Amino acid sequence: MMENEAAEAPDRIARMLSANRSSVDALARRIRGSRLRMLMTCARGSSDHAATYAQYLAQIHLGLPAVSLPPSIASVYEAGMDLTEVLFLVISQSGQSPDLVAGAKWAARRGATVVAMVNVEQSPVAEAAHVVLPLHAGPEISVAATKSFLASLAASAQLVSAVLDDAAFSRAVAAIPQDLGKAAGLDWSAAIPSLAAGGSVFAVGRGQGLAAVAEMALKLKETSAMHAEAVSSAEIMHGPLGLLQERFPVLVVGQNDATLESVKKIVDVLRGAGADVFPAFEGASGEGVLPVVPGMHPATAPLAAVQSFYRMASDLSLTRGLDPDKPQHLKKVTETR
């Protein structure tokens, strides 16, 4: 189911981009006409990685400060905070987690404009929001979220491109379904033997791609019971490098923006330390290179990398004798408070 649901992402996202266009344009006009001072996100799990992606887009392309709200600030501490002129973005597949519902209501009471990106349109999180942008991913049965995660990223990219009103960015967003279709056919199986043999793995990226490697690390934990850590290429020298042993597997994801040179350099460092490095970016060379969709906009390239990864992650789980659809101890809807 995981692989099949992930394969649905291109068509589902095409549907979402079309269905949400008028709502996104209206919200973009509202944002451009306001004196917005901050984006604040609230999410858990895979959705929190999607929120990280939204934060990077807002800061890089809109020049808008962005922060992640720890849900307990609202659900447990009920902290006093002035959120006027703040866009409060809640991302949730199910829209049911009590702490996210509490966060949306808390933000609304404190003056924020609350936007919910949810796959279940009739849900408590959606009911608490001022604006709902449905993900239109359709039913997702596998515990490991795939198409809903990619739809969350695409929804954030669509909103930012509408606010930015940039032709190149808008074309890149419109091309996401086609690019994901290409990415779904790319073969990342070269990484499976090394990953299957190891108990730990690093997923390394930076900037707009950091959310992608965070999602990869989480999925490796969920579906292959591996100790997986997402690390910024700027942080790996500050301690994580000390964990490397001979043949330690490392996925390195990059996009063609200002971070790419530093990502390329860290590949050389990791290889020099004896790691099994699997670079996934344009211009990568040497052993272990994983194919990527060429020529993508750096803001949307991370989506394609995740799409290719999902197929490999499902196969890896099966190789390790596990069921990627039913991870041990986990369930589809996690209700934290």
N, C-alpha and C positions, 0 to 999 in steps of 0.2 A: 504493500500500500504506500509506503513512504516514497518509493521510486515513482510509482504511478501518479501519486498526488503532486509530487514535484514537477513531473512532466506536464501537468495541467497548467502550470503557472503562466506560460506565454498567452494562452487563450483567455485565461481568467483576468490577467492584467489588461489585455486589450479591451475586454468588456468593462473593467473598472474605469479605465482612462476615459472611455466614451461616456459611461453612465454618470460619472462624477464631474464632467467638464463644466457644466453650468454652475454647480455648487462651488467648485474650486475657483472659478472665475469670480463669482460673487464674493467669496471669502478673500480672494486676493485684492479685489477693489477695496474691500473693507480694511484690509491691512494697510494698503498704500495710503488710504485716506486717514489713517489714525496716527497717533504719536507713539507707536509701539516701542517699548523700551527693552523688552526681553522675551525670549522663548523659554518656557519652562516645560520640561517633559516629565511624564510619570508613567512607568511601565515596569514589567517584570519579565525575566527570562528572555526568550528570543525577541519579544516585543521591546525590551529595554535596549537590545542591540540595534533594533530599528530606530529607536529614539536617539541613540548615539549618532546614527547616520543623519537624522534630521538636524541634530545640533551642529554637526560639521557643515551641512549644506547652508544652514541659516547664517553661520558665522563667516564662512568663506564667501558665499555668493550674495548674501543680503547685508553683510556687515552688522548683523543683529546678535547681541550677546545671548548665549544660551546656556542653560544649566539643567541638570537632572535633579528632580526632587526625590529624595528618599521617601517612599510612600509612608513610612512610619511618622514622618513629620506631621502629616495630616491625620492618619488613621489612629495613631497612638498618642502622639504629643499634642495634637490639635494646636499647633503653634500659631501665634498671632503674626500676621504678615500682610503688608499692603501689596496687593497684586493688581492694582489698577494699571491699565495700559500694558498688561502682560498677556501673551498668548499662551494658554495652558493646554498642552497637547497630551492626551491620554491615548496610548496605543495598547490594544488588547485583542487577542483572537476571539475569546469567548465573551468578553465584556462583563464577566461575572465576579471576578475576584473582589472580595469585600474592601481590601485596602485601596484598590484603584477606584472603586465607586466612592469611597470616602474621600479620596483625593480630589475627584472631580467636583463633588459637592462642596468641599472645603475651599477649593479655588474659586468657585462661583460666588460663594458667600463673601470672599475677600476681593471681589471686583475684577477677576480675570475673565477673559473670553475663553471658554472651554470648548475645545475641539476634540472629538472622539474619532479615532480611526479604529473601527471594529469590524470583525467578520460577521458577527451576529448582530444584525441591525436592531432587533428588538431585544435589548439587553439593558441591565441596570446602568452600566457606564454610558450607553447611548442616551438613556433617559435623563441622565444628569448633565448632559452637555448642551451647549448652545447651538453647536454645529456638528453634524454627524457626516463623516465621509466613509461610507461603507467600503469594505475591501473587496467584496464580490468574489471571494476566493472559492465559494461553495463549501459543502461539507468537507471537513478534514477529520478523518477517522484515526489515522496514525497518530500516536502520542507525539512523535517528533513533528513539530510544525515546519512546513516547507513552503507551500504556495502562499499561505497567509503571511509568512515572513517577507517573502519577495514582494507581495502586494503592498505590504506596509512601507517598504522602501520606495516602491514605485509611486505610492500615494504622496509621500513626502517630496519626492522629486517633482511630481506634477504640481504640487502647491508652490514650491519654491520657484519653479520655472514660470508659473503664472504671475507671481509677485514680481519677479525679476524682469519679465517681459523681454527675454533675450532669445533671439531667433535660433542660435546654435543650441542653446540649452533645450528649447522647446522641441527642436528636431530630435535631439537625443532622447528625450522622454517619449516622444511618439514612436521612436524606433525600438523601445525596450522590448515589446513582445517579439519582434523579429530577431533581435539580438539574443534574447533568451532561448528562442527556438534553436538558433545556431549553437549556443552554449550547451544545450541539453544533449547535443550529439557529440560533444568533445569527450575524449577518453582520458580520464585521469587515473586509470588503473595501474599505471607504472608506480604509483606511491603505495599500492596495497601491500606488497610483500614486506616492505620495511615497517609500515604501520602495524600490520598484523603481528609482526614478530616482537614489537616493542610494547611496553606498558605505559609509556609517556610520550608526549609529542608537544612541540611548540607550533603555534600558528602565528605567523609574524606579518604585520602590515603597518600602515601608517596613514594618518589623515582620513580622507574620505573612505579609505579601505579598511579602517580599523574595525568598523562594525562587522564587516564580512568575516574577518578572522576570529572575532569574538563569537560569531554564530558558528563557525566551523569548529572551534574548540568545544562549545557547548554540545553540538551534535555528536562529536566523538565521545564525549562523556556519556551522553544519553544512550546512544545506539551501539557503541562498541566497548563500553565500560573501561575507557582509557582515562588516565590522568592527562588531561589536555589543558594547556594554558595559552591564552591569547596574550601576545606581547607586542608592544609598539617597537618598531625597529630602532626608535630613538632610546628605548629603555633597556634593550636586551643587554647592553654592555654594563648596566648598573645592577648587576647581580645575577640575573637569569643565566647568563653565559656560563656561570660556575656550575650549573647543573648538567652541562653537556658531557656526554660520554661518547665513546666511539660508536658510530652508526645510529646515533640518536636522531629520530626522524623530525624534520622541520618543514612545514609548509610555509612558503613565503609568497604573499600576494601583493601585487603593486598595481598602480594605475598611472597613466602618463600625465602626471602633474608635477608640482615642485618637489614632491617627496620621492620621486622615482630614483634619483641618483643615490640617496641615502639607503634606499631599499636594496639597490644593486650592490652597494658596498658591503652591506651586512651579509649578503649571500657569500661573498668572498671570505668574510670573517668566520662564518659558520662552517664553510667547507674546510677552512684552515684548522678549525677545532675538531675536525673529524666527523661532523654530523652528516647524515643523509639529507641533503637539501633538495626540495622540490619547488623550484621557482615557477610562479604563474604570473607572468607579465610580459608585455611586448619587449622584445630585445633581449630576453633571457637566453643564456648560453650555458654550455657545459652539460654535465649529466643531470638526469632527473627533471628536465624541463617539462612542464605541463602546458598543454595547448590552451590558448585564450582566443576570444573573438577579437580580431584586429580592428583598429581604427575607432574604437568606442570613445565617447566623451568620458573624461576621467570621473565625472560625477555618477555615471551609470555603469561603468565598467565593473564595480564591485558586485553588482547584481548578477552579472554574467558569471563571475567567478564562483559565486555561491551556487548558481544553477548547476554548473559543471560538478562542483563538489558534492552536491546531494546524491547524484547517481553513484559516485565513488563511495560515499559514506554508507549507503545502503549495501553495496556489494562487500565492503569491508566488514560490516557487522555480520553478514552471513558467513564470510570467510572465517570469522572468529567464533562461529557456532552460536550466534545470538540471533534474536528476532528484532529487527530494527523498528517494528511496529509496536512492540510491547516491551519497552525497557523495564528492567527490574525496579521495583519500588516506586515507579512513576505513574501518573495518570494524566489524562488529557487536560482537565480543568483543575488548576491548583488554586485553592482558596486560602490565601494568606490574609492576615489582618494587621 
